Amino acid sequence: MALVPEPGRAGKLPGGASRVWRGVFPRARVGAMNTRLRSAAPFWMSLGLVPLAALATWRGGWWFALMPVYAWYLVTALDALLGLNGENPDPDTPSAQLFWHRAITVIWFPVQAAVIFGAIWYVAHTGHLGAWEKLGLFFGIGVMSGTIGMVYAHELLHQKPGHERWLGDLLLASTLYSHFRTEHLLVHHSWVATPADAVSARYNEGFFRYFARVLWSCPRSAWRAETKLLARAGRKVRDRRNPFWRYGALQLGMLALAGLLGGWQGVLLFAWQAFVAIWQLELTNYVEHYGLTRRHLGAGRYEHVMPRHSWNASHTASNWLLINLQRHSDHHYKPDRRFPLLQTYDADEAPQLPFGYPAMTFVAMVPPWWRRRMNPRVRAWRRQFYPEIDDWGPYNRAENPRPRGAL
């Protein structure tokens, strides 16, 4: 029979060694830690992409296809098997209890950097891959840095600790999309579902037209927002507080490292994976708010953001991979709420997608298919939440006035 020594009394260990026990607290603490680790473990499925990237780098050929298969198709198949998860955690859970959830986002930059720059060095110095194999490999790596890295950067940029925001900046710099920090925090979250937000996709707008529009509009919008903030504080554009200095330095540093490891070939391969990552990010942005608009109240005033202004998906596996990004309405309600605590909503409060984001982004790549699936849902959403609006033309064409005070 095992004996539990009293608190503070010496207990014998195997081999005759002794230690001072503090009651059962250590055992309870270990049990709590194991419970939290088990809760967090599914969100670590992103690490499955790392050995696939290593295998594709080593073997070449079509092995790179395993990365998009894992991120898109396997996760979608798991969604079909596992179904929906409508459970809501306690939103007041202390951050200290979320260590293992937070850890995957904190370690991801060194993991992603090792994959990107390790692959650049390897293919540049071994010469075992042909041109199409290199493009395929860095397409797969771009799927990883877009599907995972961009989503983790988004989570980190919303948090208060400075080291997490820096890690988010480094992840964005590794995809040459640093302005996303400003555009997302200062523009998107303030003016989502209004004409001031470029990444709120318009009704009937195909993805490729949307993609060209945001690539042109978002860097300019981010620059305008930062320069207006500097002007309000009486500072010049050249002021060191302008984050575009940091954005440019980090991106140049990433390009320089790619060049150092792989020459011009390394720079081009790095830029290619960055483009693929940006495409992945903007596909997700396209899905998140497609056709959803806030009611214009007149004179440039709009209703407050509500759960109804984001598309949600409660599919289990894709929420594991995307760290609950699909609980998007709650993210807009409380942007700094950590991903394990995000809440889900019923269909009477927020619109629901038929599939998770990975499957929906695949549909979005075929605009006629997308319109057949989504336009009826947008029209049903309008009837449900805004039956009093008769003329949707200005909303469809983003012709309503810009919000008052928009940066």
C-alpha positions as CSV (number, residue, x, y, z in Angstrom):
1,M,0.0,0.0,0.0
2,A,1.4,3.4,-1.0
3,L,1.7,5.9,1.8
4,V,1.5,9.7,1.4
5,P,3.7,11.4,3.9
6,E,2.2,14.3,5.9
7,P,2.9,17.8,4.7
8,G,6.5,18.8,5.5
9,R,7.6,15.3,6.6
10,A,10.4,13.3,4.9
11,G,9.3,10.6,2.6
12,K,11.4,7.7,1.2
13,L,12.0,7.4,-2.5
14,P,13.2,4.3,-4.4
15,G,16.7,3.5,-3.5
16,G,16.4,5.0,0.0
17,A,16.7,8.6,-1.1
18,S,14.5,11.0,0.8
19,R,12.7,14.3,0.0
20,V,10.4,16.7,1.8
21,W,6.8,16.4,0.7
22,R,4.5,19.3,0.7
23,G,1.3,17.4,1.0
24,V,-0.4,16.4,-2.2
25,F,0.0,19.9,-3.8
26,P,2.8,18.8,-6.2
27,R,0.7,15.9,-7.4
28,A,-2.4,18.1,-7.9
29,R,-0.3,20.6,-9.7
30,V,1.1,18.0,-12.1
31,G,-2.4,16.7,-12.7
32,A,-3.6,20.2,-13.5
33,M,-0.6,20.8,-15.8
34,N,-1.4,17.5,-17.7
35,T,-5.0,18.5,-18.1
36,R,-4.0,21.8,-19.6
37,L,-1.5,20.2,-21.8
38,R,-4.1,17.7,-23.1
39,S,-6.4,20.6,-23.8
40,A,-3.8,22.5,-25.7
41,A,-2.3,19.6,-27.6
42,P,-4.8,19.6,-30.6
43,F,-3.7,23.2,-31.4
44,W,-0.2,22.0,-31.9
45,M,-1.2,20.1,-35.0
46,S,0.5,22.9,-37.0
47,L,3.8,21.2,-36.2
48,G,2.8,18.3,-38.5
49,L,3.8,20.6,-41.4
50,V,7.5,20.8,-40.3
51,P,8.5,17.2,-41.0
52,L,6.6,17.4,-44.3
53,A,8.6,20.5,-45.3
54,A,11.8,18.7,-44.4
55,L,10.8,15.6,-46.4
56,A,9.9,17.8,-49.4
57,T,13.3,19.6,-49.1
58,W,15.2,16.4,-49.0
59,R,13.3,14.3,-51.6
60,G,12.0,16.9,-54.0
61,G,9.5,15.8,-56.7
62,W,5.9,16.0,-55.7
63,W,6.5,15.5,-52.0
64,F,5.8,19.3,-51.5
65,A,2.1,18.5,-52.2
66,L,1.9,16.9,-48.8
67,M,1.9,20.3,-47.2
68,P,-1.3,21.7,-48.8
69,V,-2.9,18.3,-48.6
70,Y,-2.3,18.3,-44.8
71,A,-3.4,21.9,-44.3
72,W,-6.4,21.9,-46.6
73,Y,-7.8,18.5,-47.3
74,L,-6.8,16.4,-44.3
75,V,-8.2,19.1,-42.0
76,T,-11.4,19.4,-44.0
77,A,-11.8,15.6,-43.8
78,L,-11.3,15.7,-40.1
79,D,-13.9,18.4,-39.8
80,A,-16.4,16.1,-41.5
81,L,-15.5,13.3,-39.1
82,L,-15.3,15.3,-35.9
83,G,-18.2,17.6,-36.6
84,L,-18.9,20.9,-34.8
85,N,-17.7,22.1,-31.4
86,G,-20.1,24.5,-29.8
87,E,-18.6,24.5,-26.3
88,N,-17.6,27.8,-24.8
89,P,-14.8,28.1,-22.3
90,D,-14.8,30.4,-19.3
91,P,-13.7,33.7,-20.8
92,D,-12.2,34.8,-17.4
93,T,-9.7,32.0,-17.3
94,P,-6.3,33.5,-16.2
95,S,-3.6,33.7,-18.8
96,A,-1.3,31.7,-16.5
97,Q,-3.5,28.6,-17.1
98,L,-3.1,29.0,-20.9
99,F,0.7,28.4,-21.0
100,W,0.6,25.4,-23.3
101,H,-1.9,27.1,-25.6
102,R,0.2,30.3,-25.8
103,A,3.5,28.3,-26.2
104,I,2.8,27.2,-29.8
105,T,2.4,30.7,-31.0
106,V,5.5,31.9,-29.2
107,I,7.8,29.1,-30.6
108,W,6.4,29.4,-34.1
109,F,8.7,32.2,-35.5
110,P,12.0,30.2,-34.8
111,V,10.3,27.1,-36.2
112,Q,9.1,28.9,-39.4
113,A,12.4,30.7,-39.8
114,A,14.3,27.4,-39.6
115,V,12.1,25.9,-42.3
116,I,12.3,28.8,-44.7
117,F,16.0,29.7,-44.4
118,G,17.1,26.1,-43.9
119,A,15.4,25.1,-47.1
120,I,16.9,28.1,-48.9
121,W,20.4,27.1,-47.8
122,Y,19.9,23.4,-48.6
123,V,18.5,23.8,-52.1
124,A,21.2,26.4,-52.9
125,H,24.1,24.2,-51.8
126,T,23.0,20.7,-52.9
127,G,21.7,21.4,-56.3
128,H,19.5,18.3,-56.2
129,L,16.2,20.0,-57.2
130,G,15.1,21.3,-60.5
131,A,13.4,24.6,-61.0
132,W,9.9,23.3,-60.8
133,E,10.7,21.3,-57.7
134,K,12.1,24.4,-56.0
135,L,8.9,26.4,-56.9
136,G,6.8,23.5,-55.6
137,L,8.8,23.3,-52.4
138,F,8.5,27.0,-51.6
139,F,4.8,26.9,-52.6
140,G,4.3,24.4,-49.9
141,I,6.4,26.4,-47.4
142,G,4.3,29.5,-48.3
143,V,1.2,27.5,-47.5
144,M,2.7,26.8,-44.1
145,S,3.8,30.4,-43.5
146,G,0.4,31.7,-44.7
147,T,-2.0,29.2,-43.1
148,I,-0.1,29.0,-39.8
149,G,2.4,31.9,-39.6
150,M,0.0,34.6,-40.6
151,V,-2.7,33.4,-38.2
152,Y,-0.2,33.1,-35.3
153,A,1.1,36.6,-36.1
154,H,-2.5,37.9,-36.0
155,E,-2.9,36.3,-32.5
156,L,0.4,37.7,-31.2
157,L,-0.2,41.3,-32.5
158,H,-3.4,41.6,-30.5
159,Q,-1.7,40.7,-27.2
160,K,-0.3,43.2,-24.6
161,P,3.2,41.7,-23.9
162,G,5.8,43.4,-26.0
163,H,7.7,40.2,-26.8
164,E,4.6,38.7,-28.3
165,R,4.0,41.7,-30.6
166,W,7.6,41.5,-31.7
167,L,7.2,37.9,-32.6
168,G,4.2,38.8,-34.6
169,D,6.2,41.5,-36.4
170,L,8.9,39.0,-37.2
171,L,6.4,36.5,-38.6
172,L,4.9,39.2,-40.8
173,A,8.4,40.3,-42.0
174,S,9.1,36.7,-43.0
175,T,6.2,37.0,-45.5
176,L,7.0,40.7,-46.5
177,Y,3.6,41.8,-45.2
178,S,4.6,43.9,-42.2
179,H,2.0,46.7,-43.0
180,F,-0.7,44.2,-42.1
181,R,-0.1,45.1,-38.4
182,T,-1.2,48.7,-38.9
183,E,-3.9,47.9,-41.4
184,H,-5.4,45.3,-39.2
185,L,-5.2,47.0,-35.9
186,L,-6.0,50.6,-36.9
187,V,-8.2,50.2,-39.9
188,H,-9.9,46.7,-40.1
189,H,-10.9,46.5,-36.5
190,S,-12.3,50.0,-36.4
191,W,-14.1,50.0,-39.7
192,V,-14.9,46.4,-40.6
193,A,-18.0,46.0,-42.8
194,T,-17.9,49.7,-43.9
195,P,-16.4,51.3,-47.1
196,A,-13.3,52.3,-45.1
197,D,-12.2,48.7,-44.8
198,A,-10.6,47.3,-47.9
199,V,-10.5,43.7,-46.6
200,S,-14.3,43.5,-46.1
201,A,-15.1,41.7,-49.3
202,R,-18.1,43.2,-51.2
203,Y,-21.1,41.3,-52.3
204,N,-20.6,39.6,-55.7
205,E,-16.9,40.5,-55.7
206,G,-14.8,37.7,-57.0
207,F,-11.6,36.8,-55.1
208,F,-9.2,37.7,-57.8
209,R,-10.6,41.2,-58.1
210,Y,-10.6,41.5,-54.4
211,F,-7.0,40.3,-54.1
212,A,-5.8,42.9,-56.6
213,R,-7.7,45.6,-54.8
214,V,-6.3,44.8,-51.3
215,L,-2.7,44.4,-52.6
216,W,-3.0,48.0,-53.9
217,S,-5.2,49.5,-51.2
218,C,-4.0,48.1,-47.9
219,P,-0.4,49.3,-47.9
220,R,-1.6,52.8,-48.8
221,S,-4.4,52.6,-46.1
222,A,-1.9,51.5,-43.5
223,W,0.5,54.3,-44.4
224,R,-2.3,56.9,-44.3
225,A,-3.4,55.7,-40.9
226,E,0.1,55.9,-39.3
227,T,0.8,59.3,-40.8
228,K,-2.5,60.7,-39.5
229,L,-1.7,59.4,-36.1
230,L,1.8,61.0,-36.2
231,A,0.3,64.3,-37.4
232,R,-2.2,64.3,-34.5
233,A,0.7,64.0,-32.1
234,G,2.6,66.8,-33.9
235,R,5.2,64.5,-35.3
236,K,6.7,64.2,-38.8
237,V,6.5,61.2,-41.1
238,R,10.3,60.7,-40.6
239,D,9.8,60.4,-36.8
240,R,11.4,57.2,-35.4
241,R,8.0,56.3,-33.9
242,N,6.7,55.6,-37.4
243,P,6.5,51.8,-37.4
244,F,7.1,51.7,-41.2
245,W,10.8,52.2,-40.3
246,R,10.7,49.0,-38.3
247,Y,8.6,47.2,-41.0
248,G,11.2,48.1,-43.7
249,A,14.2,47.2,-41.6
250,L,12.8,43.8,-40.6
251,Q,11.8,42.9,-44.2
252,L,15.2,44.0,-45.6
253,G,16.8,41.9,-43.0
254,M,14.8,38.9,-44.1
255,L,15.7,39.5,-47.7
256,A,19.4,40.0,-46.8
257,L,19.5,36.7,-44.9
258,A,17.8,34.9,-47.8
259,G,20.5,36.4,-50.2
260,L,23.3,35.5,-47.8
261,L,22.2,31.9,-47.7
262,G,21.1,31.4,-51.3
263,G,22.2,34.3,-53.4
264,W,19.6,35.8,-55.8
265,Q,18.0,32.4,-56.1
266,G,17.4,32.5,-52.3
267,V,15.9,36.0,-52.5
268,L,13.5,34.9,-55.3
269,L,12.5,31.7,-53.5
270,F,11.9,33.7,-50.3
271,A,9.7,36.2,-52.2
272,W,7.8,33.4,-53.8
273,Q,6.9,31.8,-50.5
274,A,5.9,35.2,-49.2
275,F,3.5,35.8,-52.1
276,V,1.9,32.4,-51.5
277,A,1.6,33.2,-47.8
278,I,-0.1,36.6,-48.6
279,W,-2.5,34.8,-51.0
280,Q,-3.4,32.4,-48.2
281,L,-4.0,35.3,-45.7
282,E,-6.1,37.3,-48.1
283,L,-8.2,34.2,-49.1
284,T,-9.1,33.9,-45.4
285,N,-9.8,37.7,-45.1
286,Y,-12.0,37.4,-48.1
287,V,-14.1,34.6,-46.5
288,E,-14.4,36.2,-43.1
289,H,-16.6,39.2,-44.0
290,Y,-17.8,38.5,-47.5
291,G,-21.0,40.5,-48.3
292,L,-21.6,41.5,-44.6
293,T,-22.1,45.2,-44.0
294,R,-22.9,47.5,-41.1
295,R,-26.1,49.6,-41.4
296,H,-25.4,53.2,-42.5
297,L,-27.2,55.5,-40.0
298,G,-26.6,58.7,-42.1
299,A,-24.0,61.4,-42.3
300,G,-21.1,58.9,-42.1
301,R,-22.3,57.2,-39.0
302,Y,-22.5,53.4,-38.8
303,E,-23.9,51.0,-36.3
304,H,-21.5,49.3,-33.9
305,V,-19.8,46.0,-34.9
306,M,-21.9,43.0,-33.8
307,P,-21.5,39.2,-34.1
308,R,-23.6,39.3,-37.2
309,H,-20.8,41.1,-39.1
310,S,-18.4,38.1,-39.4
311,W,-18.7,34.6,-40.9
312,N,-18.2,31.9,-38.3
313,A,-17.4,28.2,-38.4
314,S,-17.5,25.8,-35.4
315,H,-15.7,23.0,-37.2
316,T,-13.4,21.2,-34.8
317,A,-10.2,20.4,-36.7
318,S,-10.0,23.6,-38.7
319,N,-10.3,25.5,-35.5
320,W,-7.5,23.5,-34.1
321,L,-5.3,24.4,-37.0
322,L,-6.3,28.0,-37.2
323,I,-6.3,28.5,-33.4
324,N,-10.0,29.4,-33.2
325,L,-9.8,32.1,-35.9
326,Q,-13.2,30.8,-37.1
327,R,-14.8,32.1,-33.9
328,H,-14.4,35.4,-35.7
329,S,-17.3,37.3,-34.3
330,D,-16.0,37.0,-30.7
331,H,-12.6,38.1,-31.9
332,H,-14.1,41.3,-33.2
333,Y,-16.0,41.7,-29.9
334,K,-12.9,41.4,-27.8
335,P,-9.8,41.5,-30.0
336,D,-7.2,40.8,-27.3
337,R,-9.1,37.8,-25.9
338,R,-6.7,34.9,-26.3
339,F,-7.6,32.2,-28.8
340,P,-8.5,29.4,-26.3
341,L,-11.1,31.6,-24.7
342,L,-13.0,32.8,-27.9
343,Q,-16.7,32.1,-27.8
344,T,-18.9,30.7,-30.5
345,Y,-22.4,32.0,-31.4
346,D,-25.6,30.5,-32.6
347,A,-27.0,31.2,-36.0
348,D,-29.6,33.6,-34.6
349,E,-26.7,35.9,-33.6
350,A,-24.0,35.3,-36.2
351,P,-23.9,33.8,-39.7
352,Q,-22.5,30.3,-40.0
353,L,-20.4,28.8,-42.9
354,P,-21.2,25.3,-44.2
355,F,-17.5,24.3,-44.0
356,G,-14.4,25.5,-42.2
357,Y,-12.2,28.2,-43.6
358,P,-9.8,25.8,-45.4
359,A,-12.6,24.3,-47.5
360,M,-14.3,27.7,-48.0
361,T,-11.0,29.3,-49.3
362,F,-10.8,26.5,-51.8
363,V,-14.3,27.3,-53.0
364,A,-13.4,31.0,-53.2
365,M,-10.7,30.3,-55.8
366,V,-13.5,29.5,-58.2
367,P,-15.7,32.7,-58.2
368,P,-18.8,31.2,-60.0
369,W,-18.8,28.3,-57.5
370,W,-18.3,30.7,-54.6
371,R,-21.2,33.0,-55.7
372,R,-23.5,30.0,-56.0
373,R,-22.7,28.9,-52.5
374,M,-22.5,32.2,-50.7
375,N,-24.7,34.8,-52.4
376,P,-27.9,33.0,-51.3
377,R,-26.5,33.0,-47.7
378,V,-25.8,36.7,-47.9
379,R,-29.3,37.4,-49.1
380,A,-30.7,35.3,-46.3
381,W,-28.5,37.2,-43.8
382,R,-29.9,40.5,-45.1
383,R,-33.5,39.3,-44.7
384,Q,-32.7,38.0,-41.2
385,F,-31.0,41.0,-39.8
386,Y,-32.0,44.0,-42.0
387,P,-35.4,43.4,-43.4
388,E,-36.0,47.2,-43.4
389,I,-33.3,47.9,-46.0
390,D,-34.7,47.9,-49.5
391,D,-31.9,49.2,-51.6
392,W,-28.6,47.3,-51.2
393,G,-26.9,48.9,-54.2
394,P,-24.8,51.4,-52.2
395,Y,-23.7,48.6,-49.9
396,N,-22.8,46.3,-52.7
397,R,-20.7,48.9,-54.5
398,A,-19.2,50.5,-51.3
399,E,-20.8,53.8,-52.2
400,N,-22.0,54.8,-48.8
401,P,-20.0,57.6,-47.1
402,R,-16.7,56.8,-45.4
403,P,-17.2,56.6,-41.6
404,R,-16.6,59.8,-39.7
405,G,-13.2,59.9,-38.1
406,A,-11.8,57.1,-40.2
407,L,-8.0,57.1,-40.4
